């Protein structure tokens, strides 16, 4: 299914894949893409979390570069994915994520509580965005290059859960340990490592890397974490953020 919704920011229209809308308001998730765009794997993940009781919005973070990008995992598409990743500015992505988070909080299907959840590139951007704009909690799957953003990790003021495989070639042991130590300063944070799992272990559509057992454990852990913090924490809003000093 292609992108099925959109919203406006600074005169621009950003497409997104929206899943779980309609019916009683429920917690929201802003689901952040891998380098391959909002493709069938991201839609599958969005539908999976929607079926667990969330309304999920997966924004097109490449909308300034190549709107509607949805690449496959075939070798022919990888150079294009790497090209777009190199051109995407973290600052632009964080601004877009804040905007879609605000949009989702106000959606009729959302009860005002929102988490950021991302994979690979999106896993990193979820934490960077949370450092800039208050959110209720973050779930980050195998975030890449996060060891370069320790100041951002320290600036996050919400619970964070990270999932990484111990055989992840894109997040090897040394940088993984740097990130673990930085995150585990927060007592509410969780850093979960899965034995035998590689990069992309949650993604059943990839030709390699999918680890069904690790994916199942990570999914259950994510749901537990999301339901805990989205249920117990009051919804974050701009006024509360200013009062707490997070906006300064």
VOPAGU-2260 file (C-alpha; in pm, 1 decimal, decimal comma):
REM VOPAGU-2260
SITE   aa  ch    i         X         Y         Z
SITE  UNK   A    0       0,0       0,0       0,0
SITE  UNK   A    1     143,0     345,8     -88,1
SITE  UNK   A    2     150,9     648,4     142,8
SITE  UNK   A    3    -209,9     707,5     237,4
SITE  UNK   A    4    -213,9    1039,1     427,8
SITE  UNK   A    5     -34,6    1372,7     442,2
SITE  UNK   A    6      -1,6    1685,5     651,4
SITE  UNK   A    7     139,6    2033,6     603,1
SITE  UNK   A    8     453,7    2188,1     752,0
SITE  UNK   A    9     588,5    2532,1     655,2
SITE  UNK   A   10     389,1    2523,9     334,9
SITE  UNK   A   11     512,1    2176,4     238,3
SITE  UNK   A   12     307,1    1859,5     222,4
SITE  UNK   A   13     461,7    1551,6     386,5
SITE  UNK   A   14     323,4    1214,3     292,5
SITE  UNK   A   15     297,7     934,9     546,0
SITE  UNK   A   16     164,5     585,9     593,5
SITE  UNK   A   17    -108,8     588,7     859,1
SITE  UNK   A   18    -226,8     265,6    1021,8
SITE  UNK   A   19    -477,8     201,6    1299,8
SITE  UNK   A   20    -683,4     519,8    1258,4
SITE  UNK   A   21   -1050,2     518,5    1349,1
SITE  UNK   A   22   -1244,5     414,3    1653,8
SITE  UNK   A   23   -1157,6     492,3    2014,9
SITE  UNK   A   24    -852,9     720,4    2064,6
SITE  UNK   A   25    -538,2     529,2    2156,0
SITE  UNK   A   26    -167,7     597,8    2202,8
SITE  UNK   A   27      29,2     698,0    1896,0
SITE  UNK   A   28     358,8     589,8    1744,6
SITE  UNK   A   29     565,6     788,2    1495,8
SITE  UNK   A   30     745,6     510,3    1309,3
SITE  UNK   A   31    1073,1     614,0    1145,9
SITE  UNK   A   32    1209,7     449,8     834,7
SITE  UNK   A   33    1528,1     268,4     744,9
SITE  UNK   A   34    1744,2     417,3     467,7
SITE  UNK   A   35    1516,6     247,5     212,3
SITE  UNK   A   36    1222,9     481,1     275,6
SITE  UNK   A   37     865,5     400,9     375,1
SITE  UNK   A   38     859,9      67,4     196,2
SITE  UNK   A   39     661,5    -250,3     244,8
SITE  UNK   A   40     868,4    -350,0     549,1
SITE  UNK   A   41     790,6     -22,3     725,3
SITE  UNK   A   42     423,7     -55,9     639,8
SITE  UNK   A   43     424,6    -410,9     776,1
SITE  UNK   A   44     583,1    -288,3    1099,4
SITE  UNK   A   45     330,3      -5,4    1125,3
SITE  UNK   A   46      41,7    -247,6    1075,9
SITE  UNK   A   47     187,8    -480,5    1338,6
SITE  UNK   A   48     198,7    -211,5    1604,8
SITE  UNK   A   49    -141,3     -81,0    1499,1
SITE  UNK   A   50    -289,4    -426,5    1552,7
SITE  UNK   A   51    -149,1    -415,7    1907,6
SITE  UNK   A   52    -355,7    -109,0    1993,1
SITE  UNK   A   53    -173,0     196,8    1858,8
SITE  UNK   A   54    -232,2     450,8    1583,9
SITE  UNK   A   55      87,9     460,6    1379,5
SITE  UNK   A   56     219,9     728,7    1143,2
SITE  UNK   A   57     527,9     657,4     928,8
SITE  UNK   A   58     634,8     987,8     767,9
SITE  UNK   A   59     824,8    1015,6     441,7
SITE  UNK   A   60    1154,5    1159,5     569,6
SITE  UNK   A   61    1286,2    1180,7     213,1
SITE  UNK   A   62    1007,0    1415,0     104,4
SITE  UNK   A   63    1249,0    1699,5      25,4
SITE  UNK   A   64    1483,4    1474,0    -170,8
SITE  UNK   A   65    1269,7    1212,8    -343,4
SITE  UNK   A   66     906,6    1207,6    -228,5
SITE  UNK   A   67     746,0     867,2    -203,5
SITE  UNK   A   68    1071,0     669,4    -198,5
SITE  UNK   A   69    1005,8     303,4    -120,5
SITE  UNK   A   70    1311,7      98,0    -215,3
SITE  UNK   A   71    1356,4    -277,3    -207,2
SITE  UNK   A   72    1640,7    -470,8     -43,7
SITE  UNK   A   73    1777,0    -586,4    -377,5
SITE  UNK   A   74    2141,2    -492,6    -451,8
SITE  UNK   A   75    2032,6    -262,9    -734,7
SITE  UNK   A   76    1842,9     -36,0    -491,6
SITE  UNK   A   77    2112,8      -9,6    -226,3
SITE  UNK   A   78    2321,7     266,5    -393,9
SITE  UNK   A   79    2013,5     487,2    -417,6
SITE  UNK   A   80    1933,5     423,9     -50,7
SITE  UNK   A   81    2287,1     518,3      51,5
SITE  UNK   A   82    2273,4     830,3    -166,5
SITE  UNK   A   83    1952,4     954,3      -3,7
SITE  UNK   A   84    2081,8     873,4     343,3
SITE  UNK   A   85    2394,0    1080,3     277,4
SITE  UNK   A   86    2182,3    1376,7     165,4
SITE  UNK   A   87    1934,1    1366,7     453,1
SITE  UNK   A   88    2020,1    1625,9     717,3
SITE  UNK   A   89    1960,8    1519,8    1077,5
SITE  UNK   A   90    1831,1    1868,1    1156,8
SITE  UNK   A   91    1569,2    1853,5     881,5
SITE  UNK   A   92    1459,6    1507,1     985,4
SITE  UNK   A   93    1429,2    1606,5    1351,8
SITE  UNK   A   94    1217,9    1906,6    1255,5
SITE  UNK   A   95     989,5    1690,0    1043,9
SITE  UNK   A   96     959,9    1430,1    1319,6
SITE  UNK   A   97     857,4    1699,4    1569,2
SITE  UNK   A   98     593,7    1819,2    1324,1
SITE  UNK   A   99     445,2    1476,8    1260,4
SITE  UNK   A  100     450,0    1406,1    1633,0
SITE  UNK   A  101     246,8    1721,8    1696,7
SITE  UNK   A  102      13,4    1629,2    1410,4
SITE  UNK   A  103     -41,0    1280,0    1550,7
SITE  UNK   A  104    -104,9    1408,3    1903,8
SITE  UNK   A  105    -391,8    1614,0    1764,2
SITE  UNK   A  106    -533,4    1338,0    1544,2
SITE  UNK   A  107    -884,4    1219,6    1644,4
SITE  UNK   A  108    -758,3     860,6    1670,2
SITE  UNK   A  109    -478,2     951,5    1914,8
SITE  UNK   A  110    -524,8    1006,7    2288,4
SITE  UNK   A  111    -238,0    1258,7    2299,8
SITE  UNK   A  112      38,6    1022,4    2408,1
SITE  UNK   A  113     302,0     951,7    2142,6
SITE  UNK   A  114     619,0     743,9    2117,4
SITE  UNK   A  115     896,5     759,4    1859,7
SITE  UNK   A  116     999,4     421,3    1719,8
SITE  UNK   A  117    1257,4     372,1    1448,3
SITE  UNK   A  118    1475,9     123,5    1264,4
SITE  UNK   A  119    1842,5     170,7    1165,0
SITE  UNK   A  120    1851,8     532,7    1040,5
SITE  UNK   A  121    1513,5     581,3    1204,1
SITE  UNK   A  122    1642,4     433,0    1528,0
SITE  UNK   A  123    1909,5     700,1    1544,3
SITE  UNK   A  124    1670,7     978,0    1438,9
SITE  UNK   A  125    1418,9     878,5    1706,7
SITE  UNK   A  126    1675,9     956,1    1975,9
SITE  UNK   A  127    1802,6    1273,2    1807,6
SITE  UNK   A  128    1446,0    1398,5    1770,4
SITE  UNK   A  129    1366,9    1320,2    2134,6
SITE  UNK   A  130    1669,9    1526,4    2237,6
SITE  UNK   A  131    1521,8    1827,7    2056,4
SITE  UNK   A  132    1148,7    1792,0    2121,8
SITE  UNK   A  133     989,4    1626,7    2425,0
SITE  UNK   A  134     816,9    1294,8    2363,4
SITE  UNK   A  135     670,0    1026,5    2587,7
SITE  UNK   A  136     915,8     745,6    2512,9
SITE  UNK   A  137    1147,9     610,1    2243,2
SITE  UNK   A  138    1200,9     260,5    2103,0
SITE  UNK   A  139    1510,8     234,0    1883,7
SITE  UNK   A  140    1598,0     -71,8    1675,8
SITE  UNK   A  141    1967,7    -107,9    1583,0
SITE  UNK   A  142    2043,5     268,3    1562,8
SITE  UNK   A  143    2344,5     345,3    1343,4
SITE  UNK   A  144    2623,1     593,3    1426,6
SITE  UNK   A  145    2463,0     689,1    1755,2
SITE  UNK   A  146    2802,4     689,8    1926,7
SITE  UNK   A  147    2866,1    1018,7    1742,6
SITE  UNK   A  148    2575,5    1183,5    1924,4
SITE  UNK   A  149    2647,4    1138,8    2295,1
SITE  UNK   A  150    2537,1    1493,8    2375,9
SITE  UNK   A  151    2198,9    1419,6    2218,5
SITE  UNK   A  152    2166,6    1099,8    2420,1
SITE  UNK   A  153    2233,7    1297,7    2737,3
SITE  UNK   A  154    1968,3    1553,1    2639,8
SITE  UNK   A  155    1684,7    1298,3    2610,4
SITE  UNK   A  156    1441,5    1331,1    2901,4
SITE  UNK   A  157    1213,8    1035,8    2836,7
SITE  UNK   A  158    1253,8     657,3    2874,0
SITE  UNK   A  159    1446,7     492,2    2589,3
SITE  UNK   A  160    1457,5     126,9    2486,7
SITE  UNK   A  161    1722,2       5,3    2238,4
SITE  UNK   A  162    1732,2    -329,5    2053,5
SITE  UNK   A  163    2058,1    -449,4    1893,3
SITE  UNK   A  164    2187,7    -786,5    1774,2
SITE  UNK   A  165    2527,8    -893,6    1901,3
SITE  UNK   A  166    2633,0    -976,9    1541,3
SITE  UNK   A  167    2532,1    -638,6    1398,1
SITE  UNK   A  168    2807,9    -539,4    1156,2
SITE  UNK   A  169    2670,6    -183,6    1136,4
SITE  UNK   A  170    2673,5    -140,8    1514,3
SITE  UNK   A  171    2983,5    -334,1    1626,4
SITE  UNK   A  172    3074,7    -406,0    1985,6
SITE  UNK   A  173    3293,6    -101,3    2062,9
SITE  UNK   A  174    3047,2     171,9    1956,6
SITE  UNK   A  175    2761,8     -38,9    2091,7
SITE  UNK   A  176    2921,7     -32,5    2435,7
SITE  UNK   A  177    2974,4     343,7    2417,2
SITE  UNK   A  178    2603,4     390,1    2345,7
SITE  UNK   A  179    2502,1     140,4    2613,8
SITE  UNK   A  180    2700,1     322,6    2881,4
SITE  UNK   A  181    2560,0     659,7    2775,1
SITE  UNK   A  182    2201,2     536,2    2775,3
SITE  UNK   A  183    2215,6     332,0    3092,0
SITE  UNK   A  184    2272,3     645,7    3297,9
SITE  UNK   A  185    1894,0     671,2    3285,9
SITE  UNK   A  186    1744,9     410,0    3518,9
SITE  UNK   A  187    1426,9     381,6    3311,6
SITE  UNK   A  188    1620,7     305,6    2994,9
SITE  UNK   A  189    1664,3     -43,4    2852,9
SITE  UNK   A  190    1944,4    -166,3    2627,9
SITE  UNK   A  191    1861,0    -512,0    2494,1
SITE  UNK   A  192    2115,1    -722,4    2301,9
SITE  UNK   A  193    2005,5   -1034,9    2112,3
SITE  UNK   A  194    2246,0   -1326,0    2078,2
SITE  UNK   A  195    2306,2   -1437,0    1721,1
SITE  UNK   A  196    2106,5   -1150,4    1569,4
SITE  UNK   A  197    2238,4    -927,5    1289,7
SITE  UNK   A  198    2144,4    -584,4    1159,5
SITE  UNK   A  199    1782,2    -572,8    1051,1
SITE  UNK   A  200    1687,0    -876,4    1259,5
SITE  UNK   A  201    1330,3    -745,0    1307,9
SITE  UNK   A  202    1266,0    -711,3     935,4
SITE  UNK   A  203    1106,6   -1024,6     786,9
SITE  UNK   A  204    1114,5    -884,2     431,7
SITE  UNK   A  205    1491,8    -853,3     405,7
SITE  UNK   A  206    1662,6   -1140,1     222,0
SITE  UNK   A  207    1917,2   -1173,9     502,1
SITE  UNK   A  208    1941,1   -1072,7     864,8
SITE  UNK   A  209    1590,1   -1160,4     979,4
SITE  UNK   A  210    1601,7   -1349,4    1309,0
SITE  UNK   A  211    1250,0   -1471,6    1395,0
SITE  UNK   A  212    1318,7   -1554,2    1760,3
SITE  UNK   A  213    1494,2   -1225,3    1830,3
SITE  UNK   A  214    1226,6   -1034,3    1639,7
SITE  UNK   A  215     951,3   -1195,8    1847,4
SITE  UNK   A  216    1128,2   -1117,7    2175,3
SITE  UNK   A  217    1197,6    -760,5    2066,3
SITE  UNK   A  218     835,7    -709,5    1960,3
SITE  UNK   A  219     704,0    -828,7    2297,1
SITE  UNK   A  220     957,2    -616,8    2485,2
SITE  UNK   A  221     863,0    -314,1    2274,8
SITE  UNK   A  222     492,8    -358,1    2345,5
SITE  UNK   A  223     555,4    -393,8    2718,1
SITE  UNK   A  224     769,3     -79,5    2719,4
SITE  UNK   A  225     529,9     124,1    2505,7
SITE  UNK   A  226     222,3      26,8    2703,8
SITE  UNK   A  227     397,5     103,1    3031,3
SITE  UNK   A  228     519,4     450,3    2943,1
SITE  UNK   A  229     233,8     562,9    2722,2
SITE  UNK   A  230     -14,9     457,3    2988,3
SITE  UNK   A  231     164,1     593,0    3295,3
SITE  UNK   A  232     321,4     914,7    3173,3
SITE  UNK   A  233     103,7    1221,1    3107,1
SITE  UNK   A  234     103,2    1341,1    2749,8
SITE  UNK   A  235     387,3    1582,3    2679,1
SITE  UNK   A  236     287,3    1919,0    2541,9
SITE  UNK   A  237     465,5    2242,1    2460,4
SITE  UNK   A  238     354,6    2413,1    2781,4
SITE  UNK   A  239     480,7    2126,6    2999,1
SITE  UNK   A  240     803,4    2123,7    2805,9
SITE  UNK   A  241     860,7    2494,0    2868,9
SITE  UNK   A  242     776,0    2454,6    3235,5
SITE  UNK   A  243    1029,1    2174,4    3272,4
SITE  UNK   A  244    1300,6    2379,1    3104,6
SITE  UNK   A  245    1333,9    2134,2    2813,3
SITE  UNK   A  246    1254,4    2405,9    2562,0
SITE  UNK   A  247    1537,8    2630,8    2671,8
